[in-house]
Amino acid sequence: MIENQRDFYEEQLEIQRQGLENQQQLQEGLSQLQEEVVQGRRKAAIDGIISAIGTDNAIRARKEIERANGKIV
């Protein structure tokens, strides 16, 4: 009987250990996913800024060309 109880407790400890291990793996996965989201947002923000600068420069260049051609914008 004592051996059965010991086996039961050992099984329970192993189940808890596996549960904690799974929880740790999930937490690591979530942390990695959060980092990827942050990196994606940073890239999108930078791309947006670059696009805005490019658009602004294109507008300025077009205005300069039109001024040079006698069309004042």
PAKETI-136370 format. One record per residue: residue number from 0; chain; x, y, z of N, C-alpha, C in turn. Coordinates in pm, 1 decimal, always signed. Atoms other than C-alpha are relative to their C-alpha. Layout:
BEGIN
<r NUM, A, <X, Y, Z>, <X, Y, Z>, <X, Y, Z>>
...
END
This chain:
BEGIN
<r 0, A, <+81.3, -119.1, +0.0>, <+0.0, +0.0, +0.0>, <+86.3, +126.4, +0.0>>
<r 1, A, <-89.7, -115.9, -5.0>, <+278.6, +243.0, +87.1>, <+68.4, +18.8, -134.9>>
<r 2, A, <-63.9, -9.5, +130.6>, <+446.9, +161.4, -240.4>, <-96.8, +55.3, -104.4>>
<r 3, A, <+100.4, -54.6, +91.1>, <+123.3, +232.1, -428.5>, <-15.8, +150.6, +17.7>>
<r 4, A, <+9.9, -143.5, -27.7>, <+98.3, +572.0, -259.4>, <+121.9, +74.1, -54.8>>
<r 5, A, <-123.1, -60.9, +50.1>, <+459.1, +647.7, -342.7>, <-3.7, +8.5, -151.7>>
<r 6, A, <+11.4, -1.2, +146.3>, <+401.1, +551.7, -706.5>, <-98.3, +107.3, -46.2>>
<r 7, A, <+100.1, -100.7, +33.5>, <+90.4, +771.0, -713.2>, <+60.4, +139.6, +9.6>>
<r 8, A, <-60.8, -132.1, -18.7>, <+280.1, +1071.4, -575.4>, <+109.3, +27.9, -103.5>>
<r 9, A, <-102.4, -17.8, +102.6>, <+567.4, +1015.1, -815.4>, <-63.3, +32.2, -134.9>>
<r 10, A, <+71.0, -30.6, +124.0>, <+321.2, +1011.1, -1104.5>, <-53.9, +143.0, +1.2>>
<r 11, A, <+52.9, -135.6, -11.7>, <+161.9, +1331.5, -977.9>, <+111.9, +103.4, -16.6>>
<r 12, A, <-114.2, -90.9, +13.9>, <+502.2, +1498.7, -948.0>, <+45.4, +8.2, -145.8>>
<r 13, A, <-40.5, +1.9, +140.7>, <+588.6, +1392.2, -1303.3>, <-99.9, +77.5, -85.0>>
<r 14, A, <+102.3, -75.5, +72.4>, <+257.9, +1530.5, -1432.4>, <+18.4, +149.4, +22.8>>
<r 15, A, <-23.9, -141.1, -30.2>, <+326.6, +1861.3, -1255.7>, <+124.6, +51.2, -70.9>>
<r 16, A, <-124.1, -39.6, +66.6>, <+680.8, +1870.9, -1392.5>, <-24.2, +20.8, -149.3>>
<r 17, A, <+30.1, -13.0, +142.0>, <+553.4, +1811.9, -1746.2>, <-87.7, +122.6, -26.8>>
<r 18, A, <+85.5, -117.6, +14.0>, <+284.3, +2076.7, -1698.5>, <+81.1, +129.0, +7.7>>
<r 19, A, <-85.7, -118.0, -12.4>, <+543.2, +2331.4, -1584.6>, <+90.6, +16.1, -121.6>>
<r 20, A, <-85.0, -4.3, +119.1>, <+769.7, +2241.2, -1875.2>, <-79.8, +50.5, -120.9>>
<r 21, A, <+86.4, -46.1, +109.9>, <+482.4, +2287.6, -2121.9>, <-33.1, +147.6, +14.0>>
<r 22, A, <+30.9, -140.5, -24.9>, <+390.8, +2617.2, -1960.7>, <+120.1, +88.3, -34.5>>
<r 23, A, <-120.9, -75.6, +30.7>, <+750.9, +2737.8, -1991.0>, <+20.5, +9.4, -151.7>>
<r 24, A, <-14.3, -1.7, +145.1>, <+762.4, +2639.5, -2359.4>, <-101.6, +94.9, -63.6>>
<r 25, A, <+101.6, -91.9, +51.3>, <+437.1, +2825.3, -2424.2>, <+39.6, +145.2, +25.3>>
<r 26, A, <-41.6, -136.4, -33.6>, <+570.0, +3134.4, -2245.6>, <+113.7, +45.3, -91.2>>
<r 27, A, <-110.2, -33.8, +90.1>, <+888.4, +3124.5, -2453.3>, <-51.9, +27.9, -140.6>>
<r 28, A, <+59.8, -21.0, +131.4>, <+681.4, +3092.2, -2770.2>, <-73.0, +133.5, -7.8>>
<r 29, A, <+70.4, -128.6, -3.3>, <+464.3, +3388.1, -2669.3>, <+98.4, +116.9, -0.2>>
<r 30, A, <-100.8, -105.8, -3.4>, <+770.4, +3598.0, -2591.0>, <+61.9, +20.7, -138.1>>
<r 31, A, <-57.5, -9.4, +134.1>, <+918.6, +3519.6, -2931.5>, <-99.9, +64.0, -96.2>>
<r 32, A, <+103.6, -57.2, +85.2>, <+589.6, +3601.4, -3102.9>, <-16.6, +149.7, +25.7>>
<r 33, A, <+10.2, -141.9, -33.7>, <+566.0, +3933.4, -2916.6>, <+116.9, +78.1, -59.7>>
<r 34, A, <-117.0, -66.7, +56.9>, <+918.7, +4022.2, -3026.0>, <-14.5, +14.2, -150.9>>
<r 35, A, <+20.8, -7.4, +144.8>, <+830.9, +3939.8, -3387.1>, <-102.9, +108.3, -35.2>>
<r 36, A, <+101.0, -103.6, +22.8>, <+523.2, +4164.5, -3362.8>, <+62.2, +138.7, +14.2>>
<r 37, A, <-66.4, -129.4, -22.0>, <+732.6, +4450.2, -3222.1>, <+91.3, +32.4, -117.7>>
<r 38, A, <-89.4, -22.3, +113.6>, <+990.0, +4407.1, -3497.7>, <-79.1, +33.7, -125.7>>
<r 39, A, <+84.9, -28.2, +116.4>, <+713.9, +4400.0, -3759.7>, <-56.1, +140.7, +4.5>>
<r 40, A, <+52.4, -136.4, -13.8>, <+563.1, +4721.2, -3623.1>, <+108.8, +103.1, -26.4>>
<r 41, A, <-111.5, -92.8, +24.5>, <+902.3, +4891.1, -3623.5>, <+29.5, +10.5, -149.4>>
<r 42, A, <-28.5, +0.6, +143.6>, <+963.3, +4784.9, -3982.2>, <-108.2, +75.3, -76.1>>
<r 43, A, <+110.0, -69.6, +67.1>, <+619.9, +4908.2, -4087.8>, <+9.5, +150.7, +20.7>>
<r 44, A, <-14.0, -143.2, -28.1>, <+678.8, +5242.7, -3918.8>, <+113.9, +59.9, -81.7>>
<r 45, A, <-114.8, -48.2, +78.0>, <+1018.5, +5282.0, -4083.2>, <-34.6, +4.9, -147.9>>
<r 46, A, <+41.0, +0.9, +140.6>, <+877.0, +5181.1, -4421.2>, <-93.9, +115.9, -30.4>>
<r 47, A, <+91.9, -112.2, +17.7>, <+600.7, +5438.2, -4375.6>, <+72.2, +132.7, -6.5>>
<r 48, A, <-78.3, -123.8, -0.7>, <+849.3, +5711.8, -4295.3>, <+77.5, +13.1, -131.1>>
<r 49, A, <-76.2, -2.2, +125.3>, <+1065.7, +5619.3, -4593.6>, <-92.2, +31.8, -117.0>>
<r 50, A, <+96.4, -25.9, +106.6>, <+760.2, +5616.2, -4817.5>, <-43.8, +146.1, +0.5>>
<r 51, A, <+41.5, -139.9, -10.7>, <+648.4, +5956.7, -4687.0>, <+109.7, +93.2, -48.7>>
<r 52, A, <-112.5, -82.1, +45.6>, <+993.8, +6102.0, -4744.4>, <+12.2, -8.5, -151.6>>
<r 53, A, <-8.2, +18.9, +144.7>, <+1002.4, +5952.9, -5092.5>, <-110.6, +74.4, -71.9>>
<r 54, A, <+113.5, -70.5, +60.3>, <+657.0, +6091.5, -5171.1>, <+22.7, +150.0, +4.4>>
<r 55, A, <-26.5, -142.9, -14.8>, <+751.4, +6433.1, -5038.3>, <+107.8, +45.1, -98.1>>
<r 56, A, <-107.1, -34.4, +94.3>, <+1071.8, +6434.6, -5243.0>, <-50.3, -3.9, -144.1>>
<r 57, A, <+55.1, +9.5, +135.0>, <+879.7, +6325.6, -5554.0>, <-86.6, +121.7, -31.1>>
<r 58, A, <+84.9, -119.4, +19.4>, <+628.5, +6607.8, -5505.9>, <+87.0, +123.0, -21.9>>
<r 59, A, <-91.1, -115.4, +16.1>, <+909.6, +6859.5, -5462.3>, <+66.5, -1.6, -137.2>>
<r 60, A, <-66.2, +9.8, +130.4>, <+1088.1, +6730.3, -5771.5>, <-96.7, +36.1, -112.4>>
<r 61, A, <+100.6, -31.0, +102.1>, <+766.1, +6748.9, -5976.5>, <-25.4, +150.6, -5.6>>
<r 62, A, <+22.0, -145.0, -3.9>, <+709.4, +7107.9, -5861.9>, <+116.8, +75.1, -61.7>>
<r 63, A, <-117.8, -65.2, +57.0>, <+1064.1, +7202.9, -5952.4>, <+1.5, -12.6, -152.2>>
<r 64, A, <+4.4, +22.7, +146.3>, <+1024.3, +7049.4, -6299.6>, <-105.9, +89.6, -61.7>>
<r 65, A, <+105.4, -84.4, +52.3>, <+695.8, +7232.2, -6349.0>, <+38.2, +147.9, +4.3>>
<r 66, A, <-48.8, -139.4, -6.7>, <+852.1, +7560.2, -6233.7>, <+98.5, +26.6, -112.6>>
<r 67, A, <-99.6, -16.4, +106.1>, <+1137.9, +7505.4, -6474.1>, <-66.7, +5.6, -137.0>>
<r 68, A, <+73.3, +0.1, +126.2>, <+884.5, +7446.8, -6753.3>, <-98.0, +117.5, -10.1>>
<r 69, A, <+86.2, -117.2, +4.4>, <+702.2, +7768.3, -6667.8>, <-135.3, -19.3, +63.3>>
<r 70, A, <+125.3, +23.9, -69.6>, <+415.0, +7611.1, -6480.2>, <+27.6, +12.7, +150.1>>
<r 71, A, <-21.2, -19.2, -143.3>, <+407.0, +7741.4, -6126.2>, <-111.1, -70.5, +75.2>>
<r 72, A, <+97.8, +78.7, -76.5>, <+238.2, +7503.5, -5885.3>, <-7.0, +53.3, +140.4>>
END
